[in-house]
Amino acid sequence: MTGAIAAEAPRQPNPTVGGTRADLPRVQIVVLTYNPGAYIDRCLSAVLATDYPTFDVTVVDNASTDGSVRHVRRDFPDIALLEAGANLGFSRGNNLAMREATAPLIALLNPDTEVDPGWLRPLVERMDRDPVAGGVAPKILYQHDRIPVDLRAPTFVPGGGDARELGVRLYEDASEAAPAVINQGAYGPEVDHDGATFRWTEGSATLAVPVVDGRARLTLDVAAGRNDFALAVGVGGRELAELPLTSERARFELDIPENAIGEFARPVIENAGIKPLPDGSMRDRGTFVTHGNVWQAWDGPDFAAPREVFAVKGGAALYRRSMLESLDFLDPGIFMYYEDADLAWRARRRGWRFWYEPASVVRHAHAASSREWSPAFIRNVEFGKLRMLAKNAPWRFAGHHAALALAHGGREIRRGFSLGDAQALARGRARASALRASLRALPATLRLRRIEARLAPLDARELQPFVEPE
């Protein structure tokens, strides 16, 4: 590997940090890649346009096979390229570059992120204001803005002990590259007599429809519950359509008018720091779970002010190198997921803290590389969570999540065999694989736990100030 090439941006100085350009600390920006495809061009082009005078850029490649290494070498000759030679995962791959860094600040970026030109300076300023800040998180928005679309239907109560007021059945649509997200008014996933997954709505429900290249198309795979009726679809109080429904599934596609997109489309929060849950697991600030449905908050006043957070998301974050060195960087035993929360948990025992800075904005094509809820994703999430808890938390936390993984995995495996559901079978096996890997890693994990226990009781006291009501 050759030394990183400094990217010098011809911009005006910002007097709020030290007063002159020369006073701004140099930042090492690390972009970790594994088959990033077309995302890498937009990511690196945006990084090089950063409005900050002194930064270096290093791409660490985890043995990509999609030709992206040749592309980076040819089209971005001023960016240092470090080839790992194998898929080392998030922690070990980033550690390669971070261990070589000499800059006092290190920024990590996923290759499917796109930074605003002014993203870096507010993070540095926030770090400069707090000498014990170990990391700062930007406001991470989903790549595409979304527009809220309202559904209204007559309701019925199914009876038989089920007192819910039900509207329509919404089925999952795997064909959509950017599907609508249920943001309000739906119950958790169920399975119909054909084995298809759906969700009941209430009488009113709101979907968040992505706006891609200035267009928003709502695709509905839907069926009525008990009686035939017309489903009302609207945006901003304006009716778009009435869709005739029967008890049989039907597919509808509606293009949202351009004037409605211009008036009602809004950014959506993916991450505004990491928040702990009472059971020791972690969640992006801005993400919520209601009736088993995952949904994201609209950007707005709740995310407009800087604040201390439990942890920052490693996919877009600024870290202090001295803190990273004191912790021996990210845990190499975690392939990906939960390594950032584990880092913060360890750092807090050593006196560091973390901030969310909304003046810094980064867009993210969420889980573009890892395919959210694929078997590999599930395995890595489950293992990372169990490793983090076994190192840092009361044993009951790790036991609780191990039991959940065992129960969920068992149900999915049984469903896979009984219904011939290959996807459920793969998910169940992924959870089982994570449990086996956690047991194999337990001796090494216990050695690390003993180190943490010397600093403070492992009673989850670090979490308490940051637990938010759901």
Protein Blocks (a to p, Z undefined) as FASTA:
>chain_A
ZZdddddddddddfkgooiaklpccdddddddehkljmlmmmmmmmmmpccfbdcddddd
ehiaehmmmmmmmmmmmbccddehiaebjmlmmmmmmmmpmbfbdcdddfkbccdfklmm
mmmmmmmmpmkbfbdcdddddfbacdddddddddddebjoiacdcfbdcdddfkbmbacd
dfehpacddddfkopacddddfbdcdddddeehiacdddddddfkbgcdddddeehiafb
dcdddfbdcdddddddfklmmmmgccddfbgcjaddfkopacdehiaceehiacdddddf
klmbgcddfbdcfkbccddfklmmmnnpaafkbmgghilmmmmmmmmmnopacdddfkbc
cdddehklnoghiaklmmmmmmmmmmmmmmmmcfklmmmmmmmmmmmmmmmmmmmmmnop
aklmmmmmmmmmmmmmmmmmmmmmmmmmmmmmmmpccehlmmmmmmccZZ
